[in-house]
Amino acid sequence: MDADWILLTLRDAAVALDELIEDIEDDPDVAQTLLNDQMAALYAKLNFAWNSRHSGPAAIDTIDHDVLVSWPQDLVL
């Protein structure tokens, strides 16, 4: 596993989470709308980090985009 790649993808997800938290803090009355609008993208970023952990940046060219951003099959309960 390429730790630099993992950190890059996780930092991207962390930025999205930080932005969501800030948006909700700025306007708590629209928290539900913000969650509806932004949570799927946040999950996609986390899923991308997990699903590309072995392939690194090559995953973009070798793994279907829908698979990359989908819930990881190896984590299905």
N, C-alpha and C positions, 0 to 999 in steps of 0.2 A: 504494500500500500504506500502511496505517495502522501506523506504527511502534509506537505505543502499544499497539495490539491485539496485534501480533506479540510484543512484550515481555511482555504480560500472559499470553498463552498459553504462551510459552516458560518464563516463571517458574513457571507452574503445573506444567509438565513437570519443571522443575528441582527443585521441592519434592518431587515424587514420587520422583525419582531420589535425592535426598538422603536421603529417608526409607528407601528400599530399601537404600542403602549403610549407613546407620546400623543398620538392622535386621540386616543381615548381619554387621557389625562386632560387634554385641552378642551374636550367637549364630551363629557360623560353621557350626556343625553342622547348621543348618537352612537353609543357603544355597539348596539345590536347591528346597526347599519354598517359600521366599520368592520365588525367581525364578519358579516355576510360578504362584504366587498373584498376583504384582504386575507382572510384565513386560508382560503384555498391556495392562494399564491404562496403563503408562508409554508403550508404543508408541502407544496410542490418543490420548494427550495430545499426543505429538509429531506424529502424523498430523493431529490436529485443528488444531494450529498451522499446519502446512503447507497443509492443504486449505482453511482459512478465511483465508489470508493476503490474498487479493484482496477478499473480501467483508466481512471484519471481522465485527463482532457480528451483522450481518444474516444471516450464513451459518446461524446457528441456526434461523432461520425459513424460509430459502430453499433449503437443501441438506439432503437426507436424512441423518439421523443416522448411518446405517451408512456412507454415503459419507464423511462428515466424519471418522470415526475409522478408516477403512480405509487400507491402504497407498496412498499417492498414485499414481494411474494414470500421471501424467506422470514418475514415477521408476522405473517398471517397466523392467527391463533386457531 
